[in-house]
Amino acid sequence: MGEDISAELELSGVRRPGLEQRRVNVDFPVWVIEKLDREAGRLGVTRQAVIKVWIADRLERKTS
């Protein structure tokens, strides 16, 4: 028990339903990008990470 079997798994074809990604482009005013960059720097993450987390959080609250 507690044995690492990850070397035995074939993960190249693994899919996670509902988590497929699709690229989108969104244009923001410069002031929004500047604020996003400040927040990303404060958190130590990328601008994209901030946007993704904030949007996902908002959508989760909306559907709850």
All heavy atoms as TSV, in Angstrom:
chain	resi	resn	atom	element	x	y	z
A	1	MET	N	N	0.837	-1.187	0.000
A	1	MET	CA	C	0.000	0.000	0.000
A	1	MET	C	C	0.882	1.251	0.000
A	1	MET	O	O	1.942	1.264	0.595
A	1	MET	CB	C	-0.899	-0.017	1.235
A	1	MET	CG	C	-2.150	0.757	0.991
A	1	MET	SD	S	-3.484	0.100	1.978
A	1	MET	CE	C	-3.807	1.475	2.989
A	2	GLY	N	N	0.436	2.310	-0.685
A	2	GLY	CA	C	1.214	3.524	-0.764
A	2	GLY	C	C	2.309	3.472	-1.808
A	2	GLY	O	O	3.161	4.339	-1.867
A	3	GLU	N	N	2.263	2.471	-2.664
A	3	GLU	CA	C	3.267	2.259	-3.697
A	3	GLU	C	C	3.002	3.171	-4.896
A	3	GLU	O	O	1.863	3.363	-5.297
A	3	GLU	CB	C	3.151	0.791	-4.133
A	3	GLU	CG	C	4.322	0.224	-4.823
A	3	GLU	CD	C	4.102	-1.265	-5.086
A	3	GLU	OE1	O	3.454	-1.939	-4.267
A	3	GLU	OE2	O	4.564	-1.697	-6.130
A	4	ASP	N	N	4.047	3.770	-5.467
A	4	ASP	CA	C	3.916	4.630	-6.641
A	4	ASP	C	C	3.846	3.767	-7.895
A	4	ASP	O	O	4.803	3.099	-8.251
A	4	ASP	CB	C	5.097	5.586	-6.732
A	4	ASP	CG	C	4.982	6.544	-7.904
A	4	ASP	OD1	O	3.936	6.559	-8.583
A	4	ASP	OD2	O	5.946	7.289	-8.133
A	5	ILE	N	N	2.686	3.784	-8.571
A	5	ILE	CA	C	2.514	2.987	-9.790
A	5	ILE	C	C	2.445	3.868	-11.035
A	5	ILE	O	O	2.128	3.404	-12.116
A	5	ILE	CB	C	1.245	2.109	-9.702
A	5	ILE	CG1	C	-0.007	2.982	-9.581
A	5	ILE	CG2	C	1.355	1.116	-8.562
A	5	ILE	CD1	C	-1.282	2.258	-9.869
A	6	SER	N	N	2.771	5.160	-10.892
A	6	SER	CA	C	2.619	6.099	-12.013
A	6	SER	C	C	3.441	5.692	-13.232
A	6	SER	O	O	3.050	5.975	-14.365
A	6	SER	CB	C	2.976	7.517	-11.579
A	6	SER	OG	O	4.305	7.581	-11.098
A	7	ALA	N	N	4.570	5.034	-13.042
A	7	ALA	CA	C	5.392	4.594	-14.173
A	7	ALA	C	C	4.688	3.521	-15.001
A	7	ALA	O	O	4.996	3.328	-16.168
A	7	ALA	CB	C	6.734	4.077	-13.671
A	8	GLU	N	N	3.725	2.851	-14.419
A	8	GLU	CA	C	3.001	1.776	-15.097
A	8	GLU	C	C	1.804	2.288	-15.901
A	8	GLU	O	O	1.206	1.540	-16.657
A	8	GLU	CB	C	2.496	0.748	-14.069
A	8	GLU	CG	C	3.578	0.194	-13.161
A	8	GLU	CD	C	4.659	-0.547	-13.931
A	8	GLU	OE1	O	4.329	-1.252	-14.909
A	8	GLU	OE2	O	5.837	-0.398	-13.573
A	9	LEU	N	N	1.437	3.545	-15.737
A	9	LEU	CA	C	0.244	4.089	-16.380
A	9	LEU	C	C	0.569	4.702	-17.734
A	9	LEU	O	O	1.589	5.362	-17.904
A	9	LEU	CB	C	-0.386	5.154	-15.481
A	9	LEU	CG	C	-0.817	4.682	-14.096
A	9	LEU	CD1	C	-1.313	5.872	-13.276
A	9	LEU	CD2	C	-1.895	3.630	-14.195
A	10	GLU	N	N	-0.311	4.505	-18.689
A	10	GLU	CA	C	-0.213	5.134	-20.008
A	10	GLU	C	C	-1.171	6.320	-20.006
A	10	GLU	O	O	-2.398	6.148	-20.070
A	10	GLU	CB	C	-0.590	4.131	-21.105
A	10	GLU	CG	C	-0.672	4.714	-22.493
A	10	GLU	CD	C	0.604	5.435	-22.923
A	10	GLU	OE1	O	1.695	4.845	-22.798
A	10	GLU	OE2	O	0.497	6.582	-23.374
A	11	LEU	N	N	-0.646	7.526	-19.908
A	11	LEU	CA	C	-1.480	8.712	-19.744
A	11	LEU	C	C	-1.577	9.576	-20.999
A	11	LEU	O	O	-2.252	10.594	-20.983
A	11	LEU	CB	C	-0.935	9.556	-18.583
A	11	LEU	CG	C	-0.897	8.854	-17.220
A	11	LEU	CD1	C	-0.232	9.743	-16.188
A	11	LEU	CD2	C	-2.288	8.454	-16.780
A	12	SER	N	N	-0.936	9.180	-22.075
A	12	SER	CA	C	-0.900	10.033	-23.270
A	12	SER	C	C	-2.284	10.261	-23.877
A	12	SER	O	O	-2.520	11.297	-24.490
A	12	SER	CB	C	0.046	9.462	-24.317
A	12	SER	OG	O	-0.423	8.202	-24.765
A	13	GLY	N	N	-3.194	9.329	-23.736
A	13	GLY	CA	C	-4.519	9.482	-24.323
A	13	GLY	C	C	-5.594	9.885	-23.337
A	13	GLY	O	O	-6.769	9.905	-23.676
A	14	VAL	N	N	-5.215	10.253	-22.141
A	14	VAL	CA	C	-6.187	10.589	-21.099
A	14	VAL	C	C	-6.862	11.914	-21.422
A	14	VAL	O	O	-6.219	12.880	-21.817
A	14	VAL	CB	C	-5.488	10.674	-19.722
A	14	VAL	CG1	C	-6.436	11.202	-18.668
A	14	VAL	CG2	C	-4.953	9.321	-19.323
A	15	ARG	N	N	-8.161	11.941	-21.277
A	15	ARG	CA	C	-8.956	13.154	-21.483
A	15	ARG	C	C	-9.726	13.456	-20.206
A	15	ARG	O	O	-10.135	12.552	-19.493
A	15	ARG	CB	C	-9.958	12.969	-22.622
A	15	ARG	CG	C	-9.317	12.650	-23.946
A	15	ARG	CD	C	-8.804	13.924	-24.599
A	15	ARG	NE	N	-8.228	13.619	-25.896
A	15	ARG	CZ	C	-6.950	13.710	-26.173
A	15	ARG	NH1	N	-6.108	14.085	-25.260
A	15	ARG	NH2	N	-6.500	13.439	-27.365
A	16	ARG	N	N	-9.926	14.722	-19.949
A	16	ARG	CA	C	-10.710	15.142	-18.784
A	16	ARG	C	C	-11.951	15.856	-19.307
A	16	ARG	O	O	-11.876	17.024	-19.689
A	16	ARG	CB	C	-9.881	16.043	-17.883
A	16	ARG	CG	C	-8.675	15.299	-17.310
A	16	ARG	CD	C	-7.802	16.183	-16.495
A	16	ARG	NE	N	-8.474	16.531	-15.254
A	16	ARG	CZ	C	-8.008	17.409	-14.395
A	16	ARG	NH1	N	-6.874	18.018	-14.624
A	16	ARG	NH2	N	-8.676	17.679	-13.297
A	17	PRO	N	N	-13.099	15.175	-19.357
A	17	PRO	CA	C	-14.313	15.770	-19.912
A	17	PRO	C	C	-14.659	17.105	-19.251
A	17	PRO	O	O	-14.562	17.259	-18.040
A	17	PRO	CB	C	-15.391	14.725	-19.603
A	17	PRO	CG	C	-14.646	13.453	-19.420
A	17	PRO	CD	C	-13.313	13.832	-18.854
A	18	GLY	N	N	-15.026	18.053	-20.070
A	18	GLY	CA	C	-15.416	19.361	-19.562
A	18	GLY	C	C	-14.241	20.283	-19.297
A	18	GLY	O	O	-14.428	21.441	-18.966
A	19	LEU	N	N	-13.010	19.793	-19.418
A	19	LEU	CA	C	-11.841	20.623	-19.162
A	19	LEU	C	C	-11.007	20.869	-20.411
A	19	LEU	O	O	-9.898	21.399	-20.324
A	19	LEU	CB	C	-10.968	19.989	-18.070
A	19	LEU	CG	C	-11.632	19.875	-16.693
A	19	LEU	CD1	C	-10.685	19.216	-15.712
A	19	LEU	CD2	C	-12.070	21.235	-16.177
A	20	GLU	N	N	-11.559	20.496	-21.573
A	20	GLU	CA	C	-10.854	20.792	-22.804
A	20	GLU	C	C	-10.721	22.312	-22.910
A	20	GLU	O	O	-11.568	23.051	-22.430
A	20	GLU	CB	C	-11.624	20.275	-24.028
A	20	GLU	CG	C	-11.792	18.779	-24.059
A	20	GLU	CD	C	-13.026	18.301	-23.318
A	20	GLU	OE1	O	-13.823	19.146	-22.875
A	20	GLU	OE2	O	-13.186	17.090	-23.182
A	21	GLN	N	N	-9.665	22.753	-23.522
A	21	GLN	CA	C	-9.449	24.189	-23.624
A	21	GLN	C	C	-9.616	24.661	-25.053
A	21	GLN	O	O	-9.346	23.937	-26.004
A	21	GLN	CB	C	-8.048	24.549	-23.122
A	21	GLN	CG	C	-7.915	24.285	-21.651
A	21	GLN	CD	C	-6.635	24.855	-21.086
A	21	GLN	OE1	O	-5.928	25.632	-21.733
A	21	GLN	NE2	N	-6.318	24.481	-19.870
A	22	ARG	N	N	-10.082	25.888	-25.167
A	22	ARG	CA	C	-10.232	26.538	-26.461
A	22	ARG	C	C	-9.727	27.965	-26.299
A	22	ARG	O	O	-9.998	28.623	-25.300
A	22	ARG	CB	C	-11.708	26.570	-26.854
A	22	ARG	CG	C	-11.902	26.871	-28.305
A	22	ARG	CD	C	-13.342	26.910	-28.714
A	22	ARG	NE	N	-14.104	25.756	-28.233
A	22	ARG	CZ	C	-15.420	25.659	-28.310
A	22	ARG	NH1	N	-16.115	26.646	-28.808
A	22	ARG	NH2	N	-16.036	24.597	-27.872
A	23	ARG	N	N	-8.962	28.429	-27.255
A	23	ARG	CA	C	-8.374	29.766	-27.175
A	23	ARG	C	C	-9.401	30.817	-27.591
A	23	ARG	O	O	-10.139	30.640	-28.550
A	23	ARG	CB	C	-7.158	29.849	-28.090
A	23	ARG	CG	C	-6.453	31.194	-28.054
A	23	ARG	CD	C	-5.139	31.154	-28.795
A	23	ARG	NE	N	-4.244	30.129	-28.290
A	23	ARG	CZ	C	-3.454	30.262	-27.222
A	23	ARG	NH1	N	-3.477	31.381	-26.534
A	23	ARG	NH2	N	-2.657	29.292	-26.845
A	24	VAL	N	N	-9.437	31.916	-26.830
A	24	VAL	CA	C	-10.265	33.075	-27.183
A	24	VAL	C	C	-9.401	34.324	-27.078
A	24	VAL	O	O	-8.435	34.366	-26.316
A	24	VAL	CB	C	-11.501	33.224	-26.263
A	24	VAL	CG1	C	-12.438	32.050	-26.399
A	24	VAL	CG2	C	-11.103	33.419	-24.820
A	25	ASN	N	N	-9.747	35.309	-27.835
A	25	ASN	CA	C	-9.056	36.603	-27.772
A	25	ASN	C	C	-10.035	37.639	-27.262
A	25	ASN	O	O	-11.174	37.710	-27.729
A	25	ASN	CB	C	-8.556	37.023	-29.156
A	25	ASN	CG	C	-7.497	36.087	-29.667
A	25	ASN	OD1	O	-6.596	35.715	-28.938
A	25	ASN	ND2	N	-7.609	35.700	-30.925
A	26	VAL	N	N	-9.590	38.425	-26.307
A	26	VAL	CA	C	-10.426	39.472	-25.737
A	26	VAL	C	C	-9.613	40.756	-25.717
A	26	VAL	O	O	-8.460	40.763	-25.280
A	26	VAL	CB	C	-10.861	39.122	-24.290
A	26	VAL	CG1	C	-11.737	40.212	-23.706
A	26	VAL	CG2	C	-11.567	37.786	-24.252
A	27	ASP	N	N	-10.202	41.822	-26.185
A	27	ASP	CA	C	-9.536	43.126	-26.149
A	27	ASP	C	C	-9.991	43.880	-24.901
A	27	ASP	O	O	-11.192	43.962	-24.622
A	27	ASP	CB	C	-9.885	43.950	-27.390
A	27	ASP	CG	C	-9.363	43.310	-28.659
A	27	ASP	OD1	O	-8.271	42.712	-28.613
A	27	ASP	OD2	O	-10.054	43.403	-29.696
A	28	PHE	N	N	-9.019	44.402	-24.140
A	28	PHE	CA	C	-9.296	45.183	-22.939
A	28	PHE	C	C	-8.714	46.575	-23.104
A	28	PHE	O	O	-7.667	46.741	-23.743
A	28	PHE	CB	C	-8.636	44.549	-21.707
A	28	PHE	CG	C	-9.222	43.241	-21.286
A	28	PHE	CD1	C	-8.510	42.066	-21.440
A	28	PHE	CD2	C	-10.475	43.174	-20.701
A	28	PHE	CE1	C	-9.034	40.854	-21.038
A	28	PHE	CE2	C	-11.012	41.963	-20.286
A	28	PHE	CZ	C	-10.287	40.804	-20.463
A	29	PRO	N	N	-9.332	47.562	-22.475
A	29	PRO	CA	C	-8.709	48.890	-22.448
A	29	PRO	C	C	-7.378	48.814	-21.684
A	29	PRO	O	O	-7.197	47.946	-20.821
A	29	PRO	CB	C	-9.711	49.751	-21.672
A	29	PRO	CG	C	-10.977	48.971	-21.624
A	29	PRO	CD	C	-10.619	47.538	-21.794
A	30	VAL	N	N	-6.474	49.715	-21.998
A	30	VAL	CA	C	-5.149	49.715	-21.370
A	30	VAL	C	C	-5.252	49.763	-19.850
A	30	VAL	O	O	-4.520	49.061	-19.150
A	30	VAL	CB	C	-4.308	50.899	-21.917
A	30	VAL	CG1	C	-3.013	51.056	-21.138
A	30	VAL	CG2	C	-4.021	50.698	-23.395
A	31	TRP	N	N	-6.176	50.561	-19.299
A	31	TRP	CA	C	-6.271	50.682	-17.847
A	31	TRP	C	C	-6.619	49.339	-17.201
A	31	TRP	O	O	-6.152	49.039	-16.105
A	31	TRP	CB	C	-7.250	51.775	-17.427
A	31	TRP	CG	C	-8.707	51.479	-17.719
A	31	TRP	CD1	C	-9.404	51.820	-18.827
A	31	TRP	CD2	C	-9.617	50.774	-16.874
A	31	TRP	NE1	N	-10.703	51.373	-18.736
A	31	TRP	CE2	C	-10.863	50.728	-17.540
A	31	TRP	CE3	C	-9.517	50.181	-15.630
A	31	TRP	CZ2	C	-11.992	50.118	-16.997
A	31	TRP	CZ3	C	-10.651	49.567	-15.077
A	31	TRP	CH2	C	-11.867	49.537	-15.770
A	32	VAL	N	N	-7.422	48.507	-17.881
A	32	VAL	CA	C	-7.780	47.193	-17.345
A	32	VAL	C	C	-6.546	46.289	-17.338
A	32	VAL	O	O	-6.273	45.594	-16.353
A	32	VAL	CB	C	-8.931	46.548	-18.160
A	32	VAL	CG1	C	-9.161	45.109	-17.736
A	32	VAL	CG2	C	-10.205	47.371	-18.020
A	33	ILE	N	N	-5.792	46.317	-18.411
A	33	ILE	CA	C	-4.582	45.496	-18.493
A	33	ILE	C	C	-3.583	45.909	-17.417
A	33	ILE	O	O	-2.965	45.064	-16.764
A	33	ILE	CB	C	-3.960	45.583	-19.902
A	33	ILE	CG1	C	-4.905	44.936	-20.908
A	33	ILE	CG2	C	-2.591	44.917	-19.936
A	33	ILE	CD1	C	-4.523	45.141	-22.351
A	34	GLU	N	N	-3.444	47.208	-17.210
A	34	GLU	CA	C	-2.516	47.688	-16.172
A	34	GLU	C	C	-2.931	47.202	-14.790
A	34	GLU	O	O	-2.096	46.760	-13.997
A	34	GLU	CB	C	-2.434	49.215	-16.208
A	34	GLU	CG	C	-1.704	49.724	-17.439
A	34	GLU	CD	C	-1.815	51.224	-17.635
A	34	GLU	OE1	O	-2.620	51.884	-16.926
A	34	GLU	OE2	O	-1.106	51.750	-18.520
A	35	LYS	N	N	-4.224	47.246	-14.504
A	35	LYS	CA	C	-4.703	46.764	-13.201
A	35	LYS	C	C	-4.554	45.251	-13.085
A	35	LYS	O	O	-4.206	44.734	-12.024
A	35	LYS	CB	C	-6.151	47.193	-12.964
A	35	LYS	CG	C	-6.285	48.660	-12.656
A	35	LYS	CD	C	-7.690	49.019	-12.237
A	35	LYS	CE	C	-7.728	50.467	-11.787
A	35	LYS	NZ	N	-8.903	50.771	-10.998
A	36	LEU	N	N	-4.820	44.549	-14.174
A	36	LEU	CA	C	-4.619	43.098	-14.172
A	36	LEU	C	C	-3.156	42.754	-13.917
A	36	LEU	O	O	-2.846	41.845	-13.135
A	36	LEU	CB	C	-5.057	42.489	-15.512
A	36	LEU	CG	C	-6.544	42.318	-15.735
A	36	LEU	CD1	C	-6.822	41.992	-17.204
A	36	LEU	CD2	C	-7.102	41.240	-14.832
A	37	ASP	N	N	-2.256	43.482	-14.558
A	37	ASP	CA	C	-0.829	43.232	-14.373
A	37	ASP	C	C	-0.385	43.513	-12.940
A	37	ASP	O	O	0.419	42.770	-12.372
A	37	ASP	CB	C	-0.004	44.060	-15.361
A	37	ASP	CG	C	-0.105	43.537	-16.785
A	37	ASP	OD1	O	-0.564	42.386	-16.983
A	37	ASP	OD2	O	0.263	44.283	-17.705
A	38	ARG	N	N	-0.913	44.568	-12.336
A	38	ARG	CA	C	-0.571	44.860	-10.931
A	38	ARG	C	C	-1.065	43.749	-10.019
A	38	ARG	O	O	-0.359	43.303	-9.120
A	38	ARG	CB	C	-1.158	46.207	-10.498
A	38	ARG	CG	C	-0.325	47.392	-10.952
A	38	ARG	CD	C	-0.680	48.658	-10.214
A	38	ARG	NE	N	-2.050	49.102	-10.440
A	38	ARG	CZ	C	-2.442	49.849	-11.461
A	38	ARG	NH1	N	-1.573	50.251	-12.368
A	38	ARG	NH2	N	-3.697	50.215	-11.585
A	39	GLU	N	N	-2.286	43.286	-10.254
A	39	GLU	CA	C	-2.837	42.209	-9.430
A	39	GLU	C	C	-2.062	40.913	-9.642
A	39	GLU	O	O	-1.769	40.192	-8.687
A	39	GLU	CB	C	-4.323	42.003	-9.745
A	39	GLU	CG	C	-5.004	40.982	-8.879
A	39	GLU	CD	C	-5.089	41.364	-7.406
A	39	GLU	OE1	O	-4.769	42.505	-7.025
A	39	GLU	OE2	O	-5.476	40.487	-6.604
A	40	ALA	N	N	-1.719	40.618	-10.878
A	40	ALA	CA	C	-0.937	39.412	-11.168
A	40	ALA	C	C	0.418	39.485	-10.471
A	40	ALA	O	O	0.878	38.493	-9.887
A	40	ALA	CB	C	-0.760	39.254	-12.675
A	41	GLY	N	N	1.060	40.645	-10.501
A	41	GLY	CA	C	2.340	40.814	-9.825
A	41	GLY	C	C	2.215	40.647	-8.328
A	41	GLY	O	O	3.063	40.024	-7.676
A	42	ARG	N	N	1.152	41.207	-7.763
A	42	ARG	CA	C	0.912	41.085	-6.319
A	42	ARG	C	C	0.739	39.627	-5.907
A	42	ARG	O	O	1.258	39.192	-4.878
A	42	ARG	CB	C	-0.337	41.889	-5.937
A	42	ARG	CG	C	-0.590	41.983	-4.453
A	42	ARG	CD	C	-1.869	42.755	-4.163
A	42	ARG	NE	N	-3.063	41.993	-4.475
A	42	ARG	CZ	C	-3.546	40.995	-3.740
A	42	ARG	NH1	N	-2.935	40.620	-2.647
A	42	ARG	NH2	N	-4.647	40.373	-4.097
A	43	LEU	N	N	0.049	38.862	-6.757
A	43	LEU	CA	C	-0.212	37.454	-6.460
A	43	LEU	C	C	0.928	36.536	-6.902
A	43	LEU	O	O	0.962	35.370	-6.507
A	43	LEU	CB	C	-1.509	37.013	-7.155
A	43	LEU	CG	C	-2.787	37.705	-6.678
A	43	LEU	CD1	C	-3.949	37.344	-7.590
A	43	LEU	CD2	C	-3.083	37.343	-5.236
A	44	GLY	N	N	1.816	37.041	-7.744
A	44	GLY	CA	C	2.916	36.223	-8.238
A	44	GLY	C	C	2.493	35.199	-9.276
A	44	GLY	O	O	3.042	34.105	-9.336
A	45	VAL	N	N	1.496	35.571	-10.086
A	45	VAL	CA	C	1.006	34.698	-11.147
A	45	VAL	C	C	0.941	35.488	-12.446
A	45	VAL	O	O	1.210	36.681	-12.469
A	45	VAL	CB	C	-0.389	34.104	-10.805
A	45	VAL	CG1	C	-0.331	33.257	-9.540
A	45	VAL	CG2	C	-1.428	35.194	-10.656
A	46	THR	N	N	0.556	34.828	-13.524
A	46	THR	CA	C	0.441	35.513	-14.808
A	46	THR	C	C	-0.887	36.258	-14.921
A	46	THR	O	O	-1.852	35.968	-14.202
A	46	THR	CB	C	0.527	34.512	-15.971
A	46	THR	OG1	O	-0.605	33.632	-15.891
A	46	THR	CG2	C	1.822	33.724	-15.931
A	47	ARG	N	N	-0.924	37.196	-15.843
A	47	ARG	CA	C	-2.174	37.914	-16.135
A	47	ARG	C	C	-3.260	36.919	-16.543
A	47	ARG	O	O	-4.409	37.014	-16.120
A	47	ARG	CB	C	-1.924	38.909	-17.265
A	47	ARG	CG	C	-3.175	39.667	-17.676
A	47	ARG	CD	C	-2.994	40.400	-18.990
A	47	ARG	NE	N	-1.832	41.267	-19.011
A	47	ARG	CZ	C	-1.186	41.592	-20.131
A	47	ARG	NH1	N	-1.570	41.126	-21.306
A	47	ARG	NH2	N	-0.150	42.379	-20.085
A	48	GLN	N	N	-2.885	35.948	-17.374
A	48	GLN	CA	C	-3.850	34.950	-17.826
A	48	GLN	C	C	-4.439	34.174	-16.649
A	48	GLN	O	O	-5.639	33.896	-16.622
A	48	GLN	CB	C	-3.197	33.993	-18.810
A	48	GLN	CG	C	-4.160	32.948	-19.334
A	48	GLN	CD	C	-3.507	32.013	-20.345
A	48	GLN	OE1	O	-2.323	32.114	-20.628
A	48	GLN	NE2	N	-4.287	31.118	-20.884
A	49	ALA	N	N	-3.614	33.838	-15.674
A	49	ALA	CA	C	-4.097	33.098	-14.504
A	49	ALA	C	C	-5.129	33.917	-13.742
A	49	ALA	O	O	-6.158	33.391	-13.303
A	49	ALA	CB	C	-2.937	32.714	-13.599
A	50	VAL	N	N	-4.875	35.209	-13.580
A	50	VAL	CA	C	-5.830	36.080	-12.880
A	50	VAL	C	C	-7.154	36.101	-13.626
A	50	VAL	O	O	-8.224	35.921	-13.028
A	50	VAL	CB	C	-5.274	37.517	-12.729
A	50	VAL	CG1	C	-6.332	38.458	-12.183
A	50	VAL	CG2	C	-4.045	37.527	-11.827
A	51	ILE	N	N	-7.093	36.299	-14.924
A	51	ILE	CA	C	-8.320	36.365	-15.730
A	51	ILE	C	C	-9.101	35.062	-15.631
A	51	ILE	O	O	-10.317	35.066	-15.409
A	51	ILE	CB	C	-7.981	36.700	-17.195
A	51	ILE	CG1	C	-7.406	38.117	-17.297
A	51	ILE	CG2	C	-9.211	36.548	-18.089
A	51	ILE	CD1	C	-6.774	38.439	-18.642
A	52	LYS	N	N	-8.411	33.928	-15.779
A	52	LYS	CA	C	-9.088	32.628	-15.748
A	52	LYS	C	C	-9.745	32.365	-14.401
A	52	LYS	O	O	-10.903	31.917	-14.337
A	52	LYS	CB	C	-8.093	31.520	-16.084
A	52	LYS	CG	C	-7.682	31.523	-17.552
A	52	LYS	CD	C	-6.496	30.648	-17.819
A	52	LYS	CE	C	-6.840	29.194	-17.899
A	52	LYS	NZ	N	-5.700	28.365	-18.364
A	53	VAL	N	N	-9.039	32.657	-13.320
A	53	VAL	CA	C	-9.593	32.410	-11.981
A	53	VAL	C	C	-10.768	33.331	-11.717
A	53	VAL	O	O	-11.810	32.898	-11.204
A	53	VAL	CB	C	-8.504	32.561	-10.900
A	53	VAL	CG1	C	-9.112	32.587	-9.509
A	53	VAL	CG2	C	-7.487	31.433	-11.022
A	54	TRP	N	N	-10.642	34.610	-12.059
A	54	TRP	CA	C	-11.728	35.546	-11.805
A	54	TRP	C	C	-12.978	35.193	-12.597
A	54	TRP	O	O	-14.093	35.239	-12.065
A	54	TRP	CB	C	-11.291	36.968	-12.129
A	54	TRP	CG	C	-10.400	37.588	-11.082
A	54	TRP	CD1	C	-9.970	37.019	-9.911
A	54	TRP	CD2	C	-9.833	38.887	-11.128
A	54	TRP	NE1	N	-9.169	37.894	-9.249
A	54	TRP	CE2	C	-9.064	39.050	-9.961
A	54	TRP	CE3	C	-9.887	39.917	-12.040
A	54	TRP	CZ2	C	-8.370	40.214	-9.676
A	54	TRP	CZ3	C	-9.191	41.085	-11.766
A	54	TRP	CH2	C	-8.453	41.227	-10.596
A	55	ILE	N	N	-12.816	34.844	-13.857
A	55	ILE	CA	C	-13.981	34.492	-14.672
A	55	ILE	C	C	-14.616	33.202	-14.165
A	55	ILE	O	O	-15.841	33.116	-14.030
A	55	ILE	CB	C	-13.607	34.396	-16.168
A	55	ILE	CG1	C	-13.284	35.793	-16.699
A	55	ILE	CG2	C	-14.730	33.743	-16.965
A	55	ILE	CD1	C	-12.743	35.815	-18.110
A	56	ALA	N	N	-13.802	32.203	-13.876
A	56	ALA	CA	C	-14.343	30.936	-13.361
A	56	ALA	C	C	-15.076	31.161	-12.046
A	56	ALA	O	O	-16.168	30.611	-11.833
A	56	ALA	CB	C	-13.217	29.920	-13.173
A	57	ASP	N	N	-14.510	31.992	-11.167
A	57	ASP	CA	C	-15.161	32.284	-9.886
A	57	ASP	C	C	-16.511	32.963	-10.093
A	57	ASP	O	O	-17.509	32.585	-9.477
A	57	ASP	CB	C	-14.241	33.172	-9.047
A	57	ASP	CG	C	-14.851	33.518	-7.710
A	57	ASP	OD1	O	-15.108	32.583	-6.914
A	57	ASP	OD2	O	-15.071	34.717	-7.445
A	58	ARG	N	N	-16.537	33.916	-10.982
A	58	ARG	CA	C	-17.795	34.642	-11.251
A	58	ARG	C	C	-18.861	33.707	-11.822
A	58	ARG	O	O	-20.024	33.754	-11.432
A	58	ARG	CB	C	-17.507	35.793	-12.199
A	58	ARG	CG	C	-18.704	36.637	-12.539
A	58	ARG	CD	C	-19.265	37.309	-11.260
A	58	ARG	NE	N	-20.428	38.086	-11.580
A	58	ARG	CZ	C	-20.491	39.403	-11.478
A	58	ARG	NH1	N	-19.452	40.087	-11.056
A	58	ARG	NH2	N	-21.583	40.039	-11.792
A	59	LEU	N	N	-18.449	32.838	-12.751
A	59	LEU	CA	C	-19.406	31.904	-13.343
A	59	LEU	C	C	-19.920	30.901	-12.320
A	59	LEU	O	O	-21.097	30.535	-12.329
A	59	LEU	CB	C	-18.757	31.172	-14.531
A	59	LEU	CG	C	-18.469	32.053	-15.742
A	59	LEU	CD1	C	-17.651	31.284	-16.760
A	59	LEU	CD2	C	-19.756	32.572	-16.354
A	60	GLU	N	N	-19.042	30.440	-11.434
A	60	GLU	CA	C	-19.466	29.519	-10.372
A	60	GLU	C	C	-20.474	30.187	-9.449
A	60	GLU	O	O	-21.470	29.579	-9.070
A	60	GLU	CB	C	-18.257	29.037	-9.567
A	60	GLU	CG	C	-17.433	28.000	-10.282
A	60	GLU	CD	C	-18.218	26.718	-10.550
A	60	GLU	OE1	O	-18.951	26.252	-9.643
A	60	GLU	OE2	O	-18.097	26.194	-11.663
A	61	ARG	N	N	-20.216	31.435	-9.070
A	61	ARG	CA	C	-21.158	32.144	-8.187
A	61	ARG	C	C	-22.491	32.366	-8.871
A	61	ARG	O	O	-23.540	32.288	-8.241
A	61	ARG	CB	C	-20.572	33.494	-7.754
A	61	ARG	CG	C	-19.563	33.346	-6.642
A	61	ARG	CD	C	-19.258	34.665	-6.021
A	61	ARG	NE	N	-18.158	35.279	-6.761
A	61	ARG	CZ	C	-17.963	36.572	-6.844
A	61	ARG	NH1	N	-18.754	37.420	-6.245
A	61	ARG	NH2	N	-16.943	37.054	-7.526
A	62	LYS	N	N	-22.441	32.611	-10.166
A	62	LYS	CA	C	-23.659	32.867	-10.939
A	62	LYS	C	C	-24.536	31.614	-11.010
A	62	LYS	O	O	-25.762	31.722	-10.992
A	62	LYS	CB	C	-23.262	33.317	-12.357
A	62	LYS	CG	C	-24.349	33.926	-13.150
A	62	LYS	CD	C	-24.566	35.338	-12.744
A	62	LYS	CE	C	-25.473	36.017	-13.747
A	62	LYS	NZ	N	-26.038	37.228	-13.233
A	63	THR	N	N	-23.922	30.447	-11.087
A	63	THR	CA	C	-24.695	29.207	-11.218
A	63	THR	C	C	-25.031	28.568	-9.871
A	63	THR	O	O	-25.733	27.568	-9.840
A	63	THR	CB	C	-23.953	28.188	-12.102
A	63	THR	OG1	O	-22.679	27.911	-11.532
A	63	THR	CG2	C	-23.758	28.715	-13.517
A	64	SER	N	N	-24.506	29.119	-8.806
A	64	SER	CA	C	-24.784	28.530	-7.467
A	64	SER	C	C	-26.087	29.030	-6.903
A	64	SER	O	O	-26.567	30.065	-7.159
A	64	SER	CB	C	-23.667	28.883	-6.499
A	64	SER	OG	O	-22.460	28.310	-6.926
